[in-house]
Amino acid sequence: MTVAKPTRIGIIGAGNIGNVHMETFKTIPWAQLAGVTDVYLPLAEMRAKDHNIEQVYANSDKLLDDPSIDAVVIAVSNEWHAPIAVRALEAGKHVMLEKPMAIDLASARQIVEAERKSGKIVMIPHQMRWEASSMAVKEQVEKGALGHIYHAKASYMRRKGIPGWGTWFTQMAKSGGGPLIDLGVHMLDLTMYLMGNPKPVSVYGATYAEFGPRKQGIGTWGAPDWNGKFDVEDLATALVKFDNGATLSLDVSWAGLLETDNLPVVQLLGSEGGAYLKGAKGKLFAEKFDRIVETELSAPAANDDPRARMVQHFLSSITSGSQPITSVMTGYTNNLILDAIYRSSQTGDEVKLNWDIE
């Protein structure tokens, strides 16, 4: 892809995931890392030096007010997703907004409305869609090789993986939840995409907090704050029903006493075939002449980079003016389901989904 001039990117949030985005964008010739900001400016200054970024801004407002910035990556704590995304859209910027799109459904609705008014695009960077194995399964689904996908199972179970205990990660008011909103959003997004994006209509779910409150199950992502608090779940389970009769079962955890290799797993059960994804590997299943046929999906090349494909898609969506595959409405759909799972856990009842935005 060649363009007249590179898309000038501003990074809001210079922490771990922001740094991952910087590493990726700087490999793309038609993108230019033009600015960075963080609430802790010394970190932004360090990233600017590491990645040869033009300018460090005092805050996100200063960056968004710069007319030379074409698009922004928002990689901050969940509570700030909607306020900064709405401000960015009002400032005329395209937005790559880290998952989950919003801390709750009301905030997600604000982002949808702002995007529709702005004429700009919002893309949620669900990198799992861009894994070679995921793309291979999607290709077979679109060819009809799996037939009618009537059930799917998605799981992302960690044995000891609570991130940043006591920080914003484990505080409901700042994160919106635990592994459900952190890991579950990835699994919902990928699985529904592979299923052909059926419309979810109802949810039944339950959440548990067995280890986090006792400061057990601590992972390696993020430094803990032992003076902080843990008031989110550390395991969630749910069943999602769709308008075409299909179902999706979901299990995610940050901590649990179970056998797991901590990798995400998706299984698709179709009338003509099945699929299994685990991390970056996968298999396809069929039955031919009364025999089970298993096909290993080809291993990705050594230089295979799902995040590079994802970033290139964002940039091409900006250039063409088309919606990215992980559009603002996919983000809204995920938030709609997440909200329903949390409500179902509180009430013990199935929750019917209210599609007030389509």
ABEGO torsion letter per residue (X at the ends): XBBABBBBBBBBEABAAAAAAAAAAAABAABBBABBBBABAAAAAAAAAAAGBABBBABAAAAAABAABABBBBBBBAAAAAAAAAAAAAAGBBBBBBOBABABAAAAAAAAAAAAAAGBBBBBBBAAAABAAAAAAAAAAAAGAAEBBABBBBBBBBABABBGBGBAAABAAAAGEBAAAAAAAAAAAAAAAAAGGBBBABBBBBBBBAAAAAGBGBBABEBBBAABBBABBABBBBBBBBAAGBBBBBBBBABEBBBBAGBBBBBBBBAABBBBBBEABBBBBBBBGGBBBBBBBBBBBAABBAAAAAAAAAAAAAAAGBBBABBAAAAAAAAAAAAAAAAAAAAGBBBBBBBABX
